[in-house]
Amino acid sequence: MAKRSISKGVIKDIAIVVIAVVVIWLSLQAVFGTQNPFYVVASGSMIPALEVYDIIVIQGHDPFEEVQVGDIIVFDRPSDHNRVIVHRVESILNEEPFTVRTQGDANPSFIRGTDYPITEEEYIGKVAYVIPQVGYITQILKPPMNYIIIAIVIGVMIIKQFAGKKKDVQDIVSKETLEELSDIGEVEADSEYSANIDKLDISEEPKQAEEKSNDDKEKSNDDKEKSNDDKENNQ
């Protein structure tokens, strides 16, 4: 029974975490207008504007037609669309359809098939924010390290559930033990014993009165004898 409750608790915690991550991710996609608002800079082609392992935040709501020379944009490589590039717009090649050419700040020149021609089909978004060097975390989270971290998190959840259940059991045992001890400490009144005590008290009262009367008589006799002795001495 305890194992089932612990399993349910762990599953519940994991479900809460997963749902929270999904909700946050969907919210970020809606706010920034792109499927993936975050990218890690993987090369030095944009040094010094962008360093390797910087995280860039992409704003996909900015229309491609409003891109200007000097803007840093993110796009799929036009030659094969199998790589994401982040370069600065170097020139506008055509207005209809709108086409631009880019170039890395650290590159000596632009590269055909990589830097141009960039159309709306390749465009992902414009760089809105840069978070320096936080991308190092992605190196830590690469396999198998990411699986180890997930296992540790799940293990912590399980330990937390065990610790909570153990504490509940200890609280219950302590409560029951205290109740038993309180019952032991209470002595129920015995009617027969109480009656005997009452009789003993009643019988002792006349006896004590009789003893007091005898003491008074003896004292009175002693006083009389003393008085007679005094008279004889005076004569």
Helices and strands as residue ranges (DSSP letters): H 2-32, E 38-40, E 55-59, G 64-66, E 72-76, E 84-95, E 98-103, E 123-131, H 136-140, H 145-185, H 191-234
